[in-house]
Amino acid sequence: MRAEYINPFLESARHVIEQVIQVRPETGKLGMRDVIFLENYIWINIGVSGQMEGDIIFGLHEAVALRVVSAMMGGFVLTEFDDLGRSAISELGNMISGNASTLLYNRGIRVDITPPRIIHSVSEFRFPLKKAITIPLIMDGVGELDIQVLVP
């Protein structure tokens, strides 16, 4: 995995989070691990094709996702992850991935992205088990957003 593929998603996530929820995230430790889907998490899956092939998965604990969505909605508090929450968190994935694809394009890497697919249950998980480059973003007072880059 080349850093030129990962960095645009990290850079984009930091920028979008700062803009939409008014929190400057800190970057955690870069690592490699098996892709593991956990219950009580919201997973945003974005497919990538073109000069970079694979999937980008953003993961948030459900409580963190609710805090993020509430912040995106100007402080309107959501207490359960319903259709409104799914729509908002999907849009967060769209904003991050769209911005990242623009950054990649500006660096000479042509990619297309799929619309976000929200995975809210381990039973919806349909990926072959594989390794991912992971980068957690720590949002002070909100929680963590885990970015997993799955590129063959």
C-alpha positions, -999 to +999 in steps of 0.1 A: +000+000+000+014+033-010+009+063+013-003+084-017-035+063-016-041+065+022-031+101+029-059+117+008-086+098+028-069+108+061-065+144+050-101+145+037-115+130+069-097+154+091-109+184+070-145+173+067-148+164+104-134+197+114-159+215+090-191+196+099-187+189+136-163+217+146-138+193+162-101+190+151-094+153+151-060+140+160-044+111+140-039+079+159-013+053+151-012+038+116-013+001+116-022-031+097-047-056+110-074-080+100-107-065+090-130-071+119-166-059+120-180-054+155-216-052+167-228-018+179-207-002+152-217+017+121-196+010+091-195+032+060-182+013+030-170+031-001-158+011-031-130+025-052-121+017-087-097+030-114-060+034-107-067+024-071-090-006-065-104-016-032-127-005-004-125+023+022-144+016+054-151+042+080-161+027+114-177+044+144-191+030+175-229+036+174-227+061+203-200+080+185-220+080+153-250+094+171-228+122+186-213+129+151-248+130+135-261+152+163-232+177+157-238+176+120-274+186+126-265+216+147-270+200+181-303+182+174-298+151+197-305+117+182-310+089+207-312+060+182-297+053+149-327+056+126-332+066+089-322+102+096-290+090+113-282+066+084-287+093+059-265+118+077-237+093+084-239+082+047-235+118+037-204+121+060-189+091+041-198+108+008-182+141+017-150+124+029-147+101-001-156+127-027-131+151-013-104+123-012-111+114-048-106+150-058-073+150-039-062+118-056-072+133-090-051+164-083-022+140-076-026+122-109-045+092-096-078+086-113-105+069-093-142+064-092-161+059-059-194+041-052-222+055-031-217+047+005-231+015+019-240+015+056-233-017+075-250-017+108-249-054+117-222-080+114-247-101+095-245-075+067-208-080+064-199-094+030-161-090+026-136-118+024-114-116+054-083-096+046-059-072+060-064-034+061-043-004+067-060+014+096-058+049+108-079+060+138-090+096+140-095+107+176-122+134+180-119+150+214-151+147+233-168+127+205-149+094+201-129+077+173-134+073+136-115+043+123-104+045+086-097+011+071-082+010+036-086-024+019-066-024-013-054-057-028 
